[in-house]
Amino acid sequence: ALARDDIVPHYQPKICLQTGAVKGFEALLRWRDTGGAIQLPAAIAAAFDDREISQALSERMQDRVIADMRRWLDEGLAFGGVAINAANIQVLPSKHQSNSHSQSLQADAFGVLV
């Protein structure tokens, strides 16, 4: 999935229970298999046991999410914030401190759920 660039985030809305308003999103890791079908992370669960592959998955997800956020801002879309579930991935802030997509993103627009 990494070699074919098939790792994709799917965005689950975070809803305010009092108002019903969308307050942001959680980015969920998904991947496309060779037939194009979307697969859940459980299908590649063993990859998370390998530190190098897990790190590569983490980097790919963060790159995709940050690029999506940058595009949404450029298009004038108000999306609140985006959280990535980090139960099985590593957060790599040093790589993204200089990422061109992350430039001018507000710090509170990106979060990590553990």
C-alpha positions in Angstrom: 0.0 0.0 0.0 2.9 2.4 0.8 4.8 1.6 -2.4 1.6 2.1 -4.5 0.8 5.3 -2.6 -2.6 3.8 -1.6 -2.8 5.1 2.0 -5.7 7.6 2.2 -7.4 9.4 5.1 -11.1 9.2 5.5 -12.6 12.0 7.5 -15.2 11.3 10.2 -17.0 14.4 11.4 -16.9 15.4 15.1 -20.4 16.7 16.0 -21.4 18.9 18.8 -24.1 17.0 20.6 -25.8 20.2 21.9 -26.1 21.9 18.5 -25.5 19.2 15.9 -22.9 21.4 14.3 -19.7 19.8 12.8 -16.8 21.0 15.0 -14.0 19.2 13.1 -12.9 15.8 11.8 -11.0 12.8 12.8 -8.7 11.4 10.0 -9.0 7.6 9.8 -6.3 5.6 8.0 -7.7 3.6 5.0 -5.9 2.0 2.1 -6.9 0.9 -1.4 -6.2 -2.7 -2.3 -5.0 -3.6 -5.8 -8.7 -3.9 -6.9 -9.4 -0.4 -5.7 -11.5 -1.4 -2.8 -11.1 0.6 0.4 -9.7 -1.5 3.3 -9.7 -0.9 7.1 -6.4 -0.8 9.0 -7.1 -4.2 10.5 -6.3 -5.7 7.1 -2.7 -4.4 7.5 -2.5 -4.7 11.3 0.8 -6.6 11.2 2.4 -3.6 9.5 2.0 -1.6 12.7 4.2 -4.1 14.5 7.1 -3.1 12.4 8.6 0.2 13.6 9.9 1.3 10.1 6.6 0.5 8.3 4.6 2.0 11.1 6.6 5.2 10.9 6.2 5.3 7.1 2.4 4.9 7.5 2.4 7.7 10.1 4.3 10.0 7.8 2.1 9.3 4.8 -1.1 9.9 6.9 0.3 13.1 8.3 1.4 14.3 4.8 -2.1 13.6 3.4 -4.0 15.2 6.2 -1.8 18.3 6.2 -2.1 18.6 2.4 -5.9 18.3 2.6 -6.1 20.9 5.4 -3.9 23.3 3.3 -6.2 22.8 0.3 -9.3 23.4 2.3 -7.9 26.6 3.7 -6.9 27.7 0.2 -10.4 27.0 -0.9 -11.8 29.0 2.0 -13.5 26.0 3.6 -14.0 26.2 7.4 -13.3 22.7 8.7 -12.7 23.4 12.4 -9.8 21.0 13.2 -8.6 17.6 12.3 -7.3 14.9 14.7 -5.4 11.8 13.7 -6.0 8.7 15.8 -2.4 7.8 17.0 -3.1 4.5 18.7 -1.0 2.7 16.2 1.1 5.4 14.5 3.8 7.7 15.6 3.6 11.4 15.6 6.6 12.9 13.9 6.5 16.7 14.5 10.1 17.4 13.4 9.4 16.3 9.8 6.4 18.5 9.6 7.9 21.6 11.1 9.3 22.4 7.8 6.6 20.8 5.6 5.5 23.3 3.0 1.9 22.2 3.4 1.9 22.9 7.1 3.1 26.5 6.7 0.5 28.9 8.0 -1.7 26.2 9.5 -3.0 27.2 12.9 -1.6 25.0 15.7 -5.1 24.2 17.0 -6.2 23.0 13.6 -4.3 19.7 13.9 -4.5 17.3 16.8 -3.5 13.8 17.8 -5.8 11.4 19.6 -4.1 8.7 21.6 
